[in-house]
Amino acid sequence: MKKKILFLCTANSCRSQMAEGIANHFLGDRVAAVSAGTEASFVNPRAVAVLEEIGVDISGHRSKNMEEFATDSFDYVITLCGDANEKCPLFFGGAQRIHIGFSDPAKATGTEEEILTEFRKVRDQVKGTLLDFFAREFDQLSTNS
């Protein structure tokens, strides 16, 4: 059975969208990931673009408020920014709650290429960190079975 993951961030615009797309693309045989924000906004087009560069399509994603998942159960609730970590309610039943923080690429300034460089950096950090984390988690699960 697939592990259910909820990625939370403030606006469900960049980091949580990237995490959802990366988890479903690279770990989709083992997880079912969704994302939400403490408030909904829009999916940042730069997040869509930099994920497309690595073959991950989130063009159909929409920004969601965490209230949409208030009655759902998750195996993991992963907050990706400090604000979401502080505001994350305890009502997500049965979840292992984890905070893995990343800088907000939406706050990057400079030329378009400099901003995209920041988005790529965060994308690569999210990908590497999540794939390493779940490799360890799945290894532990199989050892304990």
DSSP file with accessible surface (Angstrom, degrees, kcal/mol):
  #  RESIDUE AA STRUCTURE BP1 BP2  ACC     N-H-->O    O-->H-N    N-H-->O    O-->H-N    TCO  KAPPA ALPHA  PHI   PSI    X-CA   Y-CA   Z-CA
    1    1 A M              0   0  230      0, 0.0     2,-0.1     0, 0.0    29,-0.0   0.000 360.0 360.0 360.0 135.9    0.0    0.0    0.0
    2    2 A K        -     0   0  104     29,-0.1     2,-0.3     1,-0.1    29,-0.3  -0.399 360.0-117.9 -69.2 143.1    1.3    3.5   -0.9
    3    3 A K  E     -a   31   0A  62     27,-2.6    29,-2.6    -2,-0.1     2,-0.5  -0.654  26.4-132.0 -78.5 135.4    2.3    5.9    1.8
    4    4 A K  E     -a   32   0A  85     -2,-0.3    71,-2.0    27,-0.2    72,-2.0  -0.796  26.1-171.5 -95.1 129.0    0.2    9.0    1.9
    5    5 A I  E     -ab  33  76A   0     27,-2.3    29,-2.2    -2,-0.5     2,-0.5  -0.965  14.5-165.2-124.2 136.7    2.1   12.3    2.1
    6    6 A L  E     -ab  34  77A   0     70,-2.4    72,-3.0    -2,-0.4     2,-0.5  -0.987   9.7-159.8-117.6 120.6    0.9   15.8    2.6
    7    7 A F  E     -ab  35  78A   0     27,-2.4    29,-2.3    -2,-0.5     2,-0.4  -0.896  13.3-164.4 -97.8 128.7    3.5   18.6    1.9
    8    8 A L  E     +ab  36  79A   0     70,-2.8    72,-2.6    -2,-0.5    73,-0.4  -0.931  19.6 150.9-119.2 139.0    2.7   21.9    3.6
    9    9 A C  E     -a   37   0A   4     27,-1.6    29,-1.5    -2,-0.4    30,-0.3  -0.848  54.0 -91.9-145.8-177.2    4.0   25.4    2.9
   10   10 A T  S    S+     0   0   34     27,-0.3    29,-2.2    -2,-0.3    28,-0.3   0.987 114.1   9.6 -68.2 -58.6    2.6   28.9    3.3
   11   11 A A  S    S-     0   0   27     26,-0.2    30,-0.7    27,-0.2    31,-0.2   0.461  86.7-128.2-107.0  -1.2    1.1   29.6   -0.1
   12   12 A N  S    S+     0   0    0     24,-0.3    29,-0.2    28,-0.2    25,-0.1   0.926  78.0 114.2  50.2  49.2    1.3   26.2   -1.9
   13   13 A S  S    S-     0   0   13     30,-0.1    31,-2.0    23,-0.1    34,-0.2   0.750  81.3  -7.9-116.1 -42.1    3.0   28.0   -4.7
   14   14 A C  S  > S+     0   0    5     29,-0.2     4,-2.9     3,-0.1     5,-0.2   0.652 124.4  36.6-124.6 -76.7    6.6   26.8   -5.0
   15   15 A R  H  > S+     0   0   23      1,-0.2     4,-2.7     2,-0.2     5,-0.2   0.901 120.7  43.0 -59.7 -48.0    8.2   24.5   -2.5
   16   16 A S  H  > S+     0   0    0      2,-0.2     4,-2.5     1,-0.2    -1,-0.2   0.879 114.7  51.5 -69.1 -33.9    5.2   22.3   -1.7
   17   17 A Q  H  > S+     0   0    0      2,-0.2     4,-2.4     1,-0.2    -2,-0.2   0.923 111.5  47.6 -65.0 -43.6    4.2   22.1   -5.3
   18   18 A M  H  X S+     0   0    0     -4,-2.9     4,-3.0     2,-0.2     5,-0.2   0.934 112.0  50.1 -61.7 -44.7    7.8   21.0   -6.2
   19   19 A A  H  X S+     0   0    0     -4,-2.7     4,-2.8    -5,-0.2     5,-0.3   0.919 110.9  48.8 -61.9 -44.5    7.8   18.4   -3.4
   20   20 A E  H  X S+     0   0   18     -4,-2.5     4,-2.5     2,-0.2     5,-0.2   0.946 114.7  45.0 -59.5 -48.5    4.5   17.0   -4.5
   21   21 A G  H  X S+     0   0    5     -4,-2.4     4,-2.2     2,-0.2     5,-0.2   0.924 115.3  46.7 -63.2 -44.4    5.6   16.7   -8.1
   22   22 A I  H  X S+     0   0    0     -4,-3.0     4,-2.9    -5,-0.2     5,-0.5   0.933 113.3  48.5 -64.8 -46.0    9.0   15.2   -7.3
   23   23 A A  H  X S+     0   0    0     -4,-2.8     4,-2.2    -5,-0.2     8,-0.2   0.942 115.1  43.8 -62.1 -47.0    7.6   12.7   -4.8
   24   24 A N  H  X S+     0   0   55     -4,-2.5     4,-0.6    -5,-0.3    -1,-0.2   0.869 118.0  45.6 -68.0 -33.9    4.9   11.5   -7.2
   25   25 A H  H  < S+     0   0  100     -4,-2.2    -2,-0.2    -5,-0.2    -1,-0.2   0.949 126.0  26.2 -73.2 -50.3    7.3   11.4  -10.2
   26   26 A F  H  < S+     0   0   70     -4,-2.9    -3,-0.2    -5,-0.2    -2,-0.2   0.692 137.0  27.1 -90.6 -21.0   10.2    9.7   -8.6
   27   27 A L  H >X S+     0   0   22     -4,-2.2     3,-2.8    -5,-0.5     4,-1.9   0.167  78.3 123.9-124.7  15.6    8.5    7.7   -5.8
   28   28 A G  T 3<  +     0   0   20     -4,-0.6    -3,-0.1     1,-0.3    -4,-0.1   0.692  69.5  61.2 -58.4 -20.1    5.0    7.2   -7.3
   29   29 A D  T 34 S+     0   0  126      1,-0.2    -1,-0.3    -3,-0.1     3,-0.1   0.681 119.6  27.0 -78.0 -13.9    5.2    3.4   -7.0
   30   30 A R  T <4 S+     0   0  112     -3,-2.8   -27,-2.6     1,-0.2     2,-0.3   0.559 121.2  42.1-121.7 -16.7    5.5    3.8   -3.2
   31   31 A V  E  <  -a    3   0A   0     -4,-1.9     2,-0.5   -29,-0.3   -27,-0.2  -0.940  50.9-153.8-134.4 158.0    3.8    7.1   -2.3
   32   32 A A  E     -a    4   0A  43    -29,-2.6   -27,-2.3    -2,-0.3     2,-0.4  -0.960  31.5-170.7-126.9 106.7    0.8    9.2   -3.1
   33   33 A A  E     +a    5   0A   4     -2,-0.5     2,-0.3   -13,-0.2   -27,-0.2  -0.804  14.6 172.7-106.6 144.5    1.6   12.8   -2.4
   34   34 A V  E     -a    6   0A  41    -29,-2.2   -27,-2.4    -2,-0.4     2,-0.3  -0.894  15.5-148.4-133.6 167.6   -0.5   16.0   -2.3
   35   35 A S  E     +a    7   0A   0     -2,-0.3     2,-0.3   -29,-0.2   -27,-0.2  -0.955  17.0 166.7-138.8 158.5    0.4   19.5   -1.2
   36   36 A A  E     -a    8   0A   0    -29,-2.3   -27,-1.6    -2,-0.3   -24,-0.3  -0.957  21.6-130.3-158.1 170.7   -1.4   22.4    0.4
   37   37 A G  E     -ac   9  65A   0     27,-2.5    29,-2.7    -2,-0.3   -27,-0.3  -0.846  30.9-114.7-124.7 162.6   -0.7   25.8    2.0
   38   38 A T  S    S+     0   0   19    -29,-1.5     2,-0.3   -28,-0.3   -27,-0.2   0.732 116.9  13.3 -65.6 -18.8   -1.8   27.5    5.2
   39   39 A E  S    S-     0   0  104    -29,-2.2     2,-0.3   -30,-0.3    -1,-0.2  -0.968  89.4-121.1-147.1 150.2   -3.4   29.7    2.5
   40   40 A A        +     0   0   53     -2,-0.3   -28,-0.2    23,-0.1    25,-0.1  -0.667  41.3 146.6 -91.9 150.8   -3.9   29.0   -1.2
   41   41 A S        -     0   0   57    -30,-0.7     2,-0.3    -2,-0.3    22,-0.2   0.067  52.9 -56.9-140.6 -98.5   -2.5   31.3   -3.9
   42   42 A F        -     0   0  118    -31,-0.2     2,-0.6    20,-0.1    20,-0.1  -0.967  47.5 -97.2-153.2 159.0   -1.3   30.1   -7.3
   43   43 A V        -     0   0   27     -2,-0.3   -29,-0.2    18,-0.2   -30,-0.1  -0.765  46.1-120.4 -83.9 121.7    1.2   27.7   -8.7
   44   44 A N    >>  -     0   0   13    -31,-2.0     4,-1.8    -2,-0.6     3,-0.8  -0.438  12.0-142.0 -65.8 124.5    4.3   29.7   -9.5
   45   45 A P  H 3> S+     0   0   92      0, 0.0     4,-2.5     0, 0.0    -1,-0.2   0.804 101.0  58.9 -60.4 -26.6    5.1   29.4  -13.3
   46   46 A R  H 3> S+     0   0   74      2,-0.2     4,-2.6     1,-0.2     5,-0.2   0.870 103.1  51.9 -70.5 -34.6    8.8   29.3  -12.5
   47   47 A A  H <> S+     0   0    0     -3,-0.8     4,-1.8     2,-0.2     5,-0.2   0.926 110.6  48.8 -63.5 -42.6    8.3   26.2  -10.3
   48   48 A V  H  X S+     0   0   28     -4,-1.8     4,-2.2     1,-0.2    10,-0.2   0.943 112.8  48.7 -59.7 -46.1    6.5   24.6  -13.2
   49   49 A A  H  X S+     0   0   42     -4,-2.5     4,-1.4     1,-0.2    -2,-0.2   0.917 111.1  46.6 -64.5 -46.6    9.3   25.5  -15.6
   50   50 A V  H  < S+     0   0    0     -4,-2.6     4,-0.4     1,-0.2    -1,-0.2   0.830 113.2  49.4 -72.6 -27.1   12.2   24.2  -13.5
   51   51 A L  H ><>S+     0   0    0     -4,-1.8     5,-2.4    -5,-0.2     3,-1.5   0.893 105.2  57.9 -73.6 -36.4   10.5   20.9  -12.8
   52   52 A E  H ><5S+     0   0  131     -4,-2.2     3,-1.9     1,-0.3    -2,-0.2   0.865  96.1  65.2 -58.4 -34.5    9.7   20.5  -16.5
   53   53 A E  T 3<5S+     0   0   95     -4,-1.4    -1,-0.3     1,-0.3    -2,-0.2   0.767 106.7  41.5 -59.5 -26.5   13.5   20.8  -17.0
   54   54 A I  T < 5S-     0   0   47     -3,-1.5    -1,-0.3    -4,-0.4    -2,-0.2   0.147 126.4 -97.6-109.4  18.5   13.9   17.5  -15.1
   55   55 A G  T < 5S+     0   0   52     -3,-1.9     2,-0.6     1,-0.2    -3,-0.2   0.658  81.7 131.0  81.9  16.3   10.9   15.8  -16.7
   56   56 A V      < -     0   0    3     -5,-2.4     2,-0.7    -6,-0.1    -1,-0.2  -0.913  43.0-154.9-106.9 121.7    8.4   16.5  -13.9
   57   57 A D        +     0   0  111     -2,-0.6     3,-0.1   -36,-0.1    -9,-0.1  -0.843  32.1 152.0-102.1 110.9    5.0   17.9  -15.1
   58   58 A I    >   +     0   0    1     -2,-0.7     3,-2.0   -10,-0.2    -1,-0.1   0.123  38.2 115.8-116.2  19.8    3.1   20.0  -12.5
   59   59 A S  T 3  S+     0   0   79      1,-0.3    -1,-0.1   -11,-0.1   -16,-0.1   0.760  76.3  52.1 -63.3 -22.0    1.3   22.1  -15.1
   60   60 A G  T 3  S+     0   0   75     -3,-0.1    -1,-0.3     2,-0.1    -2,-0.1   0.447  87.0 112.0 -93.0   1.0   -2.0   20.7  -14.1
   61   61 A H    <   -     0   0   49     -3,-2.0     2,-0.3   -44,-0.0   -18,-0.2  -0.339  48.8-161.0 -71.4 155.7   -1.5   21.4  -10.4
   62   62 A R        -     0   0  139    -20,-0.1     2,-0.3    -2,-0.0   -20,-0.1  -0.954  27.7-101.5-131.6 155.1   -3.6   24.0   -8.5
   63   63 A S        -     0   0   15     -2,-0.3     2,-0.3   -22,-0.2   -23,-0.1  -0.581  43.7-167.9 -76.2 135.2   -2.9   25.8   -5.2
   64   64 A K        -     0   0   16     -2,-0.3   -27,-2.5   -25,-0.1     2,-0.3  -0.949  20.5-126.4-128.6 148.1   -4.9   24.3   -2.3
   65   65 A N  B >   -c   37   0A  48     -2,-0.3     3,-2.2   -29,-0.2     4,-0.3  -0.689  27.6-121.9 -87.3 144.0   -5.6   25.3    1.3
   66   66 A M  G >  S+     0   0   16    -29,-2.7     3,-2.0    -2,-0.3   -28,-0.1   0.745 106.5  76.2 -61.2 -20.2   -4.8   22.7    3.9
   67   67 A E  G >  S+     0   0  113      1,-0.3     3,-1.6   -30,-0.3    -1,-0.3   0.787  80.4  71.0 -61.3 -25.4   -8.4   22.8    5.0
   68   68 A E  G <  S+     0   0   88     -3,-2.2    -1,-0.3     1,-0.3     3,-0.2   0.747 104.0  41.1 -60.2 -22.5   -9.2   20.7    1.9
   69   69 A F  G X  S+     0   0   20     -3,-2.0     3,-1.6    -4,-0.3    -1,-0.3   0.207  77.7 116.6-111.6  14.8   -7.4   17.8    3.7
   70   70 A A  T <  S+     0   0   32     -3,-1.6    -1,-0.1     1,-0.3    -2,-0.1   0.787  83.5  39.3 -58.2 -30.2   -8.8   18.3    7.2
   71   71 A T  T 3  S+     0   0  133     -4,-0.2    -1,-0.3    -3,-0.2     2,-0.2   0.427  98.1  98.3-101.3   1.0  -10.6   14.9    7.2
   72   72 A D    <   -     0   0   56     -3,-1.6    21,-0.5     1,-0.0     2,-0.4  -0.537  65.5-134.7 -87.7 155.2   -7.9   12.9    5.4
   73   73 A S        -     0   0   74     -2,-0.2     2,-0.3    19,-0.1    21,-0.1  -0.880  21.9-171.4-107.8 144.0   -5.3   10.7    7.1
   74   74 A F        -     0   0    8     19,-1.2   -69,-0.2    -2,-0.4     3,-0.1  -0.951  29.8-146.3-132.3 150.7   -1.7   10.8    6.1
   75   75 A D  S    S+     0   0   59    -71,-2.0    21,-2.3    -2,-0.3     2,-0.4   0.807  94.5  22.6 -79.6 -33.5    1.4    8.7    6.9
   76   76 A Y  E     -bd   5  96A   6    -72,-2.0   -70,-2.4    19,-0.2     2,-0.5  -0.999  57.2-170.7-136.3 133.6    3.6   11.8    6.7
   77   77 A V  E     -bd   6  97A   2     19,-2.3    21,-2.7    -2,-0.4     2,-0.6  -0.990  19.7-170.8-117.6 116.3    2.8   15.5    7.0
   78   78 A I  E     -bd   7  98A   0    -72,-3.0   -70,-2.8    -2,-0.5     2,-0.4  -0.940   9.7-156.1-116.4 116.1    6.0   17.3    5.9
   79   79 A T  E     -bd   8  99A   0     19,-2.6    21,-2.9    -2,-0.6   -70,-0.2  -0.728   6.1-170.9 -89.1 140.5    6.2   21.1    6.5
   80   80 A L        +     0   0    0    -72,-2.6    22,-1.9    -2,-0.4     2,-0.3   0.376  66.4  38.6-114.3  -0.9    8.7   22.8    4.2
   81   81 A C  S  > S-     0   0    9    -73,-0.4     4,-2.0    20,-0.2     5,-0.2  -0.980  81.2-113.6-146.8 158.0    8.8   26.3    5.7
   82   82 A G  H  > S+     0   0   37     -2,-0.3     4,-2.3     1,-0.2     5,-0.2   0.875 112.4  55.7 -60.4 -40.0    8.7   27.7    9.2
   83   83 A D  H  > S+     0   0   48      1,-0.2     4,-2.1     2,-0.2    -1,-0.2   0.941 110.1  44.7 -61.5 -46.1    5.3   29.4    8.9
   84   84 A A  H  > S+     0   0    0      1,-0.2     4,-1.5     2,-0.2    -1,-0.2   0.887 110.3  56.2 -65.9 -36.0    3.6   26.1    7.9
   85   85 A N  H  < S+     0   0   52     -4,-2.0    -1,-0.2     1,-0.2    -2,-0.2   0.913 111.3  43.3 -62.2 -40.6    5.5   24.3   10.7
   86   86 A E  H  < S+     0   0  160     -4,-2.3    -1,-0.2     1,-0.2    -2,-0.2   0.862 120.9  40.0 -72.4 -35.2    4.1   26.7   13.3
   87   87 A K  H  < S+     0   0  108     -4,-2.1    -2,-0.2    -5,-0.2    -1,-0.2   0.510  81.7 121.7 -94.7  -5.2    0.5   26.7   11.8
   88   88 A C     <  -     0   0    8     -4,-1.5    -9,-0.0    -5,-0.2   -50,-0.0  -0.421  60.1-134.2 -63.6 121.1    0.3   23.0   11.0
   89   89 A P        -     0   0   27      0, 0.0     3,-0.5     0, 0.0    -1,-0.1  -0.297   6.4-130.7 -72.9 162.1   -2.7   21.7   12.9
   90   90 A L  S    S+     0   0  153      1,-0.2     5,-0.1     7,-0.0    -2,-0.1   0.329  86.4  94.0 -92.3   6.9   -2.5   18.5   14.8
   91   91 A F        +     0   0   84      2,-0.1     2,-1.3     3,-0.0    -1,-0.2   0.531  47.6 108.1 -82.2  -3.6   -5.7   17.1   13.3
   92   92 A F  S >  S-     0   0   12     -3,-0.5     3,-1.3   -19,-0.1   -19,-0.1  -0.602  76.2-130.4 -74.8  99.3   -4.0   15.2   10.5
   93   93 A G  T 3  S-     0   0   33     -2,-1.3   -19,-1.2   -21,-0.5    -2,-0.1  -0.165  71.1  -3.6 -61.2 138.2   -4.7   11.8   11.9
   94   94 A G  T 3  S+     0   0   82      1,-0.2    -1,-0.2   -21,-0.1     2,-0.2   0.547  93.2 147.9  68.8   7.8   -2.0    9.1   12.3
   95   95 A A    <   -     0   0   32     -3,-1.3     2,-0.7    -5,-0.1   -19,-0.2  -0.504  51.5-136.3 -85.0 144.8    0.7   11.3   10.6
   96   96 A Q  E     -d   76   0A  91    -21,-2.3   -19,-2.3    -2,-0.2     2,-0.5  -0.885  31.3-147.3 -87.2 115.0    4.3   11.4   11.3
   97   97 A R  E     +d   77   0A  98     -2,-0.7     2,-0.4   -21,-0.2   -19,-0.2  -0.810  23.8 173.2 -95.1 127.3    4.9   15.1   11.3
   98   98 A I  E     -d   78   0A  30    -21,-2.7   -19,-2.6    -2,-0.5     2,-0.5  -0.979  23.5-146.9-134.4 141.5    8.3   16.2   10.0
   99   99 A H  E     +d   79   0A  82     -2,-0.4     2,-0.4   -21,-0.2   -19,-0.2  -0.955  20.7 168.1-111.6 123.3    9.8   19.6    9.2
  100  100 A I        -     0   0   27    -21,-2.9     2,-0.2    -2,-0.5    -2,-0.0  -0.901  24.4-154.5-130.2  99.5   12.3   19.9    6.4
  101  101 A G        +     0   0   44     -2,-0.4     2,-0.3   -20,-0.0   -20,-0.2  -0.534  16.5 177.9 -86.2 144.4   12.8   23.6    5.6
  102  102 A F        -     0   0   20    -22,-1.9   -87,-0.1    -2,-0.2    20,-0.0  -0.977  36.1 -99.9-134.8 151.1   13.9   25.1    2.3
  103  103 A S        -     0   0   56     -2,-0.3     3,-0.1     1,-0.1   -88,-0.0  -0.289  42.9-106.3 -66.7 156.8   14.5   28.7    1.4
  104  104 A D    >   -     0   0   41      1,-0.2     3,-1.6   -90,-0.0     4,-0.2  -0.752  25.7-166.1 -90.7 108.7   11.6   30.4   -0.6
  105  105 A P  G >  S+     0   0    0      0, 0.0     3,-1.9     0, 0.0    14,-0.2   0.770  83.7  72.2 -67.0 -21.1   12.7   30.8   -4.2
  106  106 A A  G 3  S+     0   0   47      1,-0.3    -2,-0.0    12,-0.1    13,-0.0   0.711  91.9  58.7 -66.1 -17.1    9.7   33.2   -4.8
  107  107 A K  G <  S+     0   0  164     -3,-1.6    -1,-0.3     2,-0.1    -3,-0.0   0.463  80.0 119.6 -90.2  -0.2   11.7   35.7   -2.8
  108  108 A A    <   -     0   0   26     -3,-1.9     2,-0.3    -4,-0.2     7,-0.1  -0.328  45.5-164.5 -65.4 145.5   14.6   35.6   -5.1
  109  109 A T        +     0   0  123      5,-0.1     2,-0.3     6,-0.0    -2,-0.1  -0.838  38.3  62.2-126.2 166.0   15.5   38.9   -6.8
  110  110 A G  S    S-     0   0   49     -2,-0.3     2,-0.0     4,-0.1    -2,-0.0  -0.833  89.4 -12.2 122.1-157.9   17.7   39.9   -9.8
  111  111 A T  S  > S-     0   0   79     -2,-0.3     4,-2.5     1,-0.1     5,-0.2  -0.259  72.5-102.6 -72.0 166.7   17.5   39.0  -13.5
  112  112 A E  H  > S+     0   0   94      1,-0.2     4,-2.8     2,-0.2     5,-0.2   0.907 124.7  51.1 -58.0 -40.8   15.2   36.3  -14.7
  113  113 A E  H  > S+     0   0  107      1,-0.2     4,-2.2     2,-0.2    -1,-0.2   0.900 109.2  50.1 -66.7 -38.0   18.2   34.0  -15.0
  114  114 A E  H  > S+     0   0  111      2,-0.2     4,-1.6     1,-0.2    -1,-0.2   0.907 112.2  47.8 -65.7 -39.5   19.3   34.7  -11.5
  115  115 A I  H  X S+     0   0   18     -4,-2.5     4,-2.2     2,-0.2    -2,-0.2   0.938 111.5  49.7 -66.9 -44.2   15.8   34.0  -10.2
  116  116 A L  H  X S+     0   0   25     -4,-2.8     4,-2.8     1,-0.2    -2,-0.2   0.867 105.6  58.1 -63.1 -34.5   15.6   30.8  -12.2
  117  117 A T  H  X S+     0   0   78     -4,-2.2     4,-2.3     2,-0.2    -1,-0.2   0.913 106.8  48.2 -60.7 -41.2   19.0   29.8  -10.8
  118  118 A E  H  X S+     0   0   45     -4,-1.6     4,-2.5     2,-0.2     5,-0.2   0.913 110.6  50.8 -65.8 -41.8   17.5   30.1   -7.3
  119  119 A F  H  X S+     0   0    0     -4,-2.2     4,-2.7     1,-0.2    -2,-0.2   0.918 111.3  48.7 -60.9 -41.4   14.4   28.0   -8.3
  120  120 A R  H  X S+     0   0   56     -4,-2.8     4,-2.7     2,-0.2    -2,-0.2   0.895 109.4  52.5 -65.6 -40.4   16.7   25.3   -9.7
  121  121 A K  H  X S+     0   0   95     -4,-2.3     4,-2.2     2,-0.2    -2,-0.2   0.948 112.8  43.6 -60.6 -47.1   18.8   25.3   -6.5
  122  122 A V  H  X S+     0   0    0     -4,-2.5     4,-3.1     2,-0.2     5,-0.2   0.922 112.2  54.0 -66.3 -41.2   15.7   24.8   -4.3
  123  123 A R  H  X S+     0   0   19     -4,-2.7     4,-2.9    -5,-0.2    -2,-0.2   0.942 110.6  46.2 -55.4 -47.8   14.3   22.2   -6.8
  124  124 A D  H  X S+     0   0   82     -4,-2.7     4,-2.6     1,-0.2     5,-0.2   0.879 113.0  49.6 -66.6 -36.0   17.6   20.2   -6.5
  125  125 A Q  H  X S+     0   0   77     -4,-2.2     4,-2.7    -5,-0.2     5,-0.3   0.931 112.3  47.6 -66.2 -44.9   17.6   20.5   -2.7
  126  126 A V  H  X S+     0   0    0     -4,-3.1     4,-2.7     2,-0.2     5,-0.3   0.951 114.5  46.8 -60.7 -48.4   14.0   19.4   -2.5
  127  127 A K  H  X S+     0   0   64     -4,-2.9     4,-2.5    -5,-0.2     5,-0.3   0.956 116.2  43.1 -59.7 -52.5   14.7   16.4   -4.8
  128  128 A G  H  X S+     0   0   31     -4,-2.6     4,-2.2    -5,-0.2     5,-0.2   0.931 116.8  46.2 -62.0 -45.3   17.9   15.3   -3.1
  129  129 A T  H  X S+     0   0   54     -4,-2.7     4,-2.7    -5,-0.2    -1,-0.2   0.929 115.8  44.3 -65.7 -46.4   16.5   15.7    0.4
  130  130 A L  H  X S+     0   0    0     -4,-2.7     4,-2.8    -5,-0.3     5,-0.3   0.919 113.6  49.2 -67.7 -42.4   13.2   14.0   -0.2
  131  131 A L  H  X S+     0   0   43     -4,-2.5     4,-1.9    -5,-0.3    -1,-0.2   0.920 114.9  45.6 -64.7 -39.5   14.7   11.1   -2.2
  132  132 A D  H  X S+     0   0  100     -4,-2.2     4,-2.1    -5,-0.3    -2,-0.2   0.934 113.4  50.2 -65.4 -46.0   17.3   10.5    0.6
  133  133 A F  H  X S+     0   0   23     -4,-2.7     4,-2.5    -5,-0.2    -2,-0.2   0.943 114.4  42.5 -58.9 -49.9   14.7   10.8    3.3
  134  134 A F  H  X S+     0   0    0     -4,-2.8     4,-3.0     2,-0.2     5,-0.3   0.837 108.7  58.4 -73.2 -27.8   12.3    8.3    1.8
  135  135 A A  H  X S+     0   0   59     -4,-1.9     4,-2.0    -5,-0.3    -1,-0.2   0.948 111.4  43.2 -61.7 -44.1   15.1    5.9    0.8
  136  136 A R  H  X S+     0   0  148     -4,-2.1     4,-2.4     2,-0.2    -2,-0.2   0.919 114.8  49.9 -65.5 -43.8   16.0    5.7    4.5
  137  137 A E  H  X S+     0   0   24     -4,-2.5     4,-2.4     1,-0.2    -2,-0.2   0.929 113.0  45.2 -61.4 -46.9   12.3    5.5    5.6
  138  138 A F  H  X S+     0   0   10     -4,-3.0     4,-2.2     2,-0.2    -1,-0.2   0.859 111.6  53.2 -67.6 -34.4   11.5    2.7    3.1
  139  139 A D  H  X S+     0   0  104     -4,-2.0     4,-1.9    -5,-0.3    -1,-0.2   0.927 110.6  47.2 -64.1 -43.9   14.7    0.9    4.1
  140  140 A Q  H  X S+     0   0  106     -4,-2.4     4,-2.2     1,-0.2    -2,-0.2   0.910 110.8  52.2 -63.5 -42.1   13.7    1.1    7.8
  141  141 A L  H  X S+     0   0   61     -4,-2.4     4,-0.5     1,-0.2    -1,-0.2   0.907 111.1  46.0 -62.3 -42.0   10.2   -0.1    7.0
  142  142 A S  H  < S+     0   0   72     -4,-2.2     3,-0.4     1,-0.2    -1,-0.2   0.842 112.4  51.2 -72.0 -30.0   11.4   -3.2    5.1
  143  143 A T  H  < S+     0   0   98     -4,-1.9    -2,-0.2     1,-0.2    -1,-0.2   0.872 111.6  47.5 -72.4 -34.1   13.9   -4.0    7.9
  144  144 A N  H  <        0   0  130     -4,-2.2    -1,-0.2    -5,-0.2    -2,-0.2   0.512 360.0 360.0 -83.9  -6.0   11.2   -3.8   10.5
  145  145 A S     <        0   0  135     -4,-0.5    -3,-0.0    -3,-0.4    -4,-0.0  -0.457 360.0 360.0 -81.3 360.0    8.8   -6.0    8.5
